[in-house]
Amino acid sequence: MLSAPTYVSSRSERIESLIEVHAVLVARDGKIFDEQLRKHRVGRADVDKALRETDCELQDLRCAFLETDGSISIMTRKDGGGDAR
């Protein structure tokens, strides 16, 4: 069974473009984008927690993404990969 937003977006490309959500870049190359965190109502502590959970120091951070499910994915310079919060 389809949810209402899924049903409506499947019928209209215009509505689909309004509903569609993408991951948001919240940090790159060891710099955290505080404005993006505020815009999406995410605390700096959430990013710090994701860094700890992936055993990544801030200086080793390549990218951090706020995912559509609210988790934060970390990519490190060491391995080019990362784990989700």
C-alpha positions in Angstrom: 0.0 0.0 0.0 1.4 3.4 -1.0 1.4 6.4 1.4 -0.3 9.5 0.3 2.9 11.5 -0.5 4.2 8.6 -2.5 1.0 8.2 -4.4 0.7 11.9 -5.2 4.4 12.3 -6.2 4.1 9.2 -8.5 1.4 11.1 -10.4 3.1 14.5 -10.7 6.7 15.3 -11.4 6.2 18.8 -10.1 5.0 17.5 -6.7 7.7 14.9 -6.7 10.4 17.6 -7.0 8.8 19.5 -4.0 8.6 16.4 -1.8 12.0 14.8 -2.7 14.6 15.1 0.0 18.4 14.7 -0.3 21.3 14.3 2.1 22.8 17.6 3.2 26.5 18.3 3.4 27.1 19.5 7.0 30.9 19.4 7.1 33.9 19.1 4.8 37.7 18.9 5.2 37.5 19.2 9.0 35.2 22.2 9.0 31.7 22.0 10.3 29.0 24.1 8.6 27.2 25.6 11.6 24.7 27.4 9.4 23.6 24.1 7.8 23.3 22.5 11.3 21.1 25.4 12.5 19.0 25.4 9.3 18.2 21.7 9.8 18.0 21.9 13.6 20.9 19.5 14.3 23.2 20.1 17.2 26.9 20.2 17.0 26.8 17.4 19.7 25.2 15.1 17.1 28.1 15.6 14.7 30.6 15.1 17.5 28.8 11.8 18.4 28.9 10.6 14.9 32.7 11.4 14.8 33.3 9.4 18.0 31.2 6.5 16.7 33.3 6.3 13.6 36.5 6.8 15.5 37.3 9.9 13.4 39.1 13.1 14.6 37.8 16.4 13.2 41.1 16.9 11.3 40.6 13.5 9.6 37.0 14.3 8.4 36.5 14.4 4.7 32.7 14.9 4.6 29.7 14.6 6.9 26.2 14.3 5.6 22.9 14.7 7.3 20.9 11.8 5.8 17.2 11.9 5.1 16.5 9.6 8.1 18.3 12.0 10.5 21.5 10.1 10.8 24.9 11.6 10.1 27.2 9.8 7.7 31.0 10.4 8.1 33.6 10.0 5.4 37.2 10.0 6.6 40.4 10.9 4.8 42.0 7.7 6.0 39.7 5.2 4.3 37.5 7.3 2.1 34.5 5.6 3.6 32.6 5.9 6.9 29.7 4.7 9.0 26.4 6.2 9.8 25.5 7.4 13.3 
